[in-house]
């Protein structure tokens, strides 16, 4: 006799259509079972039955203290194979599974007491087959089902013979996904899910169920279950999520969100939250959407950490781009990962032609081997270091750079190298000039000092014979050596003053011709050369007489040194516009045209083969600096075979020479 209450009859009638086992449950008389009449069955049990009967995965349900059994069509073949169907329906678990109950009962009891989910693969269990012992391997999975009072009311069990084959993770996850889609209405089934899950019923989005993780995300209590989402969490409405869910409901198309930012009120504070989630439409047997399942994974800390890292990376790159030098970053395996804008501007390369090891092509071919040797040597340690090489510019020229490599340590290990390349072309030239200067100065000073020392020794030997004719000759030669040393030292001092900005100009009015008449006494005393002054002998200038005297002496000395056969040296004075022009003219062999542009460069020395004096190559350079400080011009003209003219100009207006 069938016993159905009016309240449960319609529900069981609905189950009647849920396959063969649904019809069997519907037609069974349950009045004599421990469950009693279906009129008294709790809604949780009826919902669980609806879930398993419509699942395509083999599963069964134990309910109540005696573990009364229910199972679906997918599980029926297993029980038929074991000769347990249809008697297993409504039977007590321990009566149905006598051969394995002693093995599984202790674990099930702890599970019913609230222990965690039981999952066991390839469990060896003895059984009887045709009256003979037969060992088999089984897979067990039990999920706790709670009663309306909040206690464990039953177990949802998947229990099948595995024959020693372990299911792959892909199969298991696929099975769980199918179960989640078909069993979303059963809230407590999702309680142990590792992600936040909620199910919303109807287009009104009534919160039908939400696991603890979802409630934690929302910052709400279970009291919101049964309420419309827009009332339970009103702050979501203004953020566009309800519109998205409505589109999912009406279109039946899932919506995937990746690192979506939204705001929730938690502990009376509005918090910024990030999540990956999916709105999955759930359909009824007619294919119509009647629910939406939300599966969310809260990733707030991960996203904020990434955002902080990205901001730090932006600041790092901004700092590198702000450096006045070229800069680049390098991984520990030797690959370039970043170049600042100054590097691209200097080399003229684009990013595609720079990264990896392509940056080596802008290094001077002669420097590549040594660059790689030092680069790899530094990279093998943790201390950093430096090396020099030449980089090719966008114009095709090479300039020397000082590369400094500095490690960035991460947990005690080198995670990144920062390399800066500072342009030291001028410094290299200065170093070369200093080396040249030291070499020249050492050579030039050594000769007159050696000569002076020798002359002084000879003079010392002749002290007892002061009337000898050889003594004046020695004194004259010693004086010349001393003069040369004095000139060299003066050049050094003046050059040093120029470098330090200490070459001061003290201007007065004076006559150029009178200055010439008083200068170059050493030439006049020798008596070999004659200095002839021509031109406007009355011309006066406002300048530093001592410095102009130094320039004229330098010009006259050059005429004597490089044109020794020209016994007459002409100093010509002319007024040219608002300037006074002074020219020192010789009739010597002249100067090659390609030498003229370099005559006033620092350390440049003329053709030593044409002079018994070489100097330090500073005299004309110092003269040029003196004239520049007066606001004048300086230069030289020459034709081979016709002599040379060294000239300078001075402003006649005193205000222009300041």
Beta strands, then each sheet from edge to edge (+ up, - down):
strand 1: 60-63
strand 2: 68-71
strand 3: 118-129
strand 4: 132-146
strand 5: 152-161
strand 6: 196-201
strand 7: 206-210
strand 8: 255-266
strand 9: 269-283
strand 10: 289-298
strand 11: 326-330
strand 12: 336-339
strand 13: 385-392
strand 14: 398-410
strand 15: 413-423
strand 16: 508-511
strand 17: 530-535
strand 18: 540-543
strand 19: 568-576
strand 20: 579-586
strand 21: 634-638
strand 22: 644-651
sheet 1: 2+ 1- 5+ 4- 3+
sheet 2: 7+ 6- 10+ 9- 8+
sheet 3: 12+ 11- 15+ 14- 13+
sheet 4: 16+ 18-
sheet 5: 17+ 19+ 20- 22+ 21-
end
